[in-house]
């Protein structure tokens, strides 16, 4: 058991229950958007790098009983919460949580049909935060390039890397993907239809030579900004996926 102060929350309309730290980085919309964009076909073995408390893993797992997942989380106490969440949702037979570094080349994680992640934001020149403040903050000193290069090696042929990040980081992501993964698909995520995208979901496939495709985006809120659009609401309730196509 962890000594963290936890809350218990419901996701996807109550289909998933999670415990998470009361303070610090918590599960948010990005977590559920990422999960909705991950391919989860029969027989797939999937990995989430930096799985946190396991929310995205669980959101993917409930879509298909015939897949298995590995979550890797470097913070030992957060990994323990993830294990508790897997048990809470009766998924211990399909989801394994490992406390470790997803980018450790010596770790025997194996290879996967898909790898997904919500990379921590970099400190953007603000300097290193004190250890206690950084412990559960979604902040990292690891570059996007290092994430992409390291995780590309974890994919089987034809396997897909799926990630969500700030739209401003798209050039950096594309540069890191160039020559490593192909068939890149970009899905813009806009706060509202009249606004520029603030997030992007990027998918790329090992061994593909298909050209980049900019797919149909997702508007999260209606014009007032007070309500989710019907499409976004369906995704966040677990009733729809993000494909980028109609």
N, C-alpha and C positions, 0 to 999 in steps of 0.2 A: 504493500500500500504506500502511496505517496503522501508526503506531508503538506502538499499544496492545498490551498483553499480552492475548492471546486464548486462549480454550478452544474446542474443537470439541465440539458436543453433538448428540445425536439427539432429535428430537421426533416425536410421533405414531407411536410404535412403529417409528421409523427411517425413516419416509416423508419426513421433512424433516431436513436436516442444517444446522446453523448454527454460525457462529463468533460469539463474543460476548466482551466484556471480562471478564477474570478477576475484577475487582473492580468494585464499584459496582452499579448497578441491572442485574439480569439477567432474562432471560425467566422467567416464572413461570406458575402455574396461571391467573391472570387473563388472560394473553395467549391461552392456548388456549381458555378459556371464551368470550372475546370472538369469536375467529375462528369458533367453532362456532355462534354466534348470528347471523352475518352471512348475509344472503340472497346467493346466488351463482348466478343463473339465466343461461341462455344469452344472450350478447350484452351482458351488463351491463358497465358501466365503473364501477369502484369506486375509492375513495380512502381511504387511512388517514392520518390526521393525527397527526403525531408517531410515525412508524413504527419508531423505534429501529433495531435491527439487522435488521428485516424479518421477524421470526418469524410474526407474525399474517398479514401479506401472503401469505407462503408457505403457511401453513396453510389459508388461504381458496383460494388459487390451485390447489392440488392437487385440490380438489373438483370443478372444472369447467374443462376445457381451453378452453372458449369464452367466457371472460371476460378482461378486461384490467384491470390495477390500477396505480395511482399511489401511491407512498409519499412523504410529505414529512417531512423530518427536519431540524431547524434546526442540530444539532451536526454540523459538516462531517465530522469523523473517524468519527462513528457512521454517518452516511449512506454513507461509503465502505465501512464494514463491511457495511452492508445491500446495497450493490451487489455486493460479493464473495459474499454469501450467495445472492443471486439467481442469479449465475453458477454457484455451487457446485451449485445445484439445477436448472440448465439451464432457467431461466425468463426469460432476458433478452428473449425475443420477446414476453412478456406482461406483465412487471412493469418499470415505470420508477421509479427513485429520484431524487428531487430534493432537493438541499440548500437549504432555505429555510424560511420561516415559513408554516405552513398557514393562518394567519389574515391574511396579507398581502392586502389587497383589490386591490392593484395587480398581483399575480402572476397570470399568465395560465394558471391550471391548468385552466380549463374547468368544466363541470358534470358531475355524476355521478349514476348510478342509485342509488348507496349510498355513504355516508361512515361510517367507523367509527373509534373511538378508545378508548384507555385513558387518560383524562386524568391527567396528573401530579397527585399530591396537593398541596394548598396547604400552606404552612408553618405554618398554624394558630397564628399568633401567636408562633411560635418565633424569628421574625426571619430575616433572610437568612443562609443558610449561606455560608461562604467559597467563592469561585469554584471552587477545585479540588474541594471536597467536593460542590458542586452539579452539577458537570459531567455526571456520569452518574447522579445521584440522581434518583429519580422524584418530584421536587418542583418546584413552579412558583409563580410569582406571578400567573399568569393565572387569572382567575375562571372557574368553570364556566359562568356566564352568557355570558361572552365567547366561550368555546369554542362553545357551542350556537348563539348568535346568528350568529357568523361562519361556522360550517359549514353552517347551514341555508341560507345563500345559495348554497352549492355544489351543492345538490340540484336535480335535475330534478323536474318535477311527478310526484308519486307515489313519489319516491325516499325511502329510509329512512335515518335517522341511528341508529346503534347504538353504545351505549357501556356500559362497565362501570365502576362506582365504588363507594365505600363506601355502605352502606345509609343511614347518617346523612345523606348528601348528597342523598337522594331529594327532600325538599321543595325544595331549591335547584334541582335539575334540573327539577322539574315547573313551578316558577315561571318559569324561563327558557324552557321549551317553550311555555307558555301563549300563545296567539295567534300562534305562529309555525309549529309543527308539531302535527299531531293524530294520532288513532289510537294514542295512547300505550299501550305494553305494558310491564309491569313483571314481571320474573322474579326472585324472591328466590333468593339463593344462601346456603345455610346450611352451617356447618361440620359439623353433625350434626343429625339430625331433632329432637332435644330442645332445640336452641339457636336463638336468634334469628338472622335473616339478618345477615351482616356485609358482604355485597356485594349489589348489584342489577345486573341487565342491563336497560337501558332502550332501547326502540325507539320511534321516532316517525316519522310520514310526512308529507311535504310535500303540502298540499292536502287532507288527510283531516279529516273532521269527526266521525269515530267517537269514542265515549267511551273513557275510560281503561279498560283491562282489567288486572286483577291475575291473572297466569297462574300455573300450577302451578310451584312452585319446584324447586330441585335441592339435594339433600343430598350434600355432598362425601364425607363419611366415615361409616363404620358406627358403631354405638353405642360401640365401644371407642376410636374415634378413630385406630386404628392402620392401617386399610385404607380404600381408596376404596370407595364403594358400586359395585355393578356398573354402574349408569347413568353415574356420574362417570367410572369407569375406561374405559368405552366411548367417552365424549366425549374424554378425554385421550389415548386411543390412536388417535383419528381414525375410529372406527367408528360414531359417532352424532353427531347435531347437537342443539343446544338450540333447541327450538321453543316450550316452555312449554305444549304440549298433549300429550295421550297419543297 
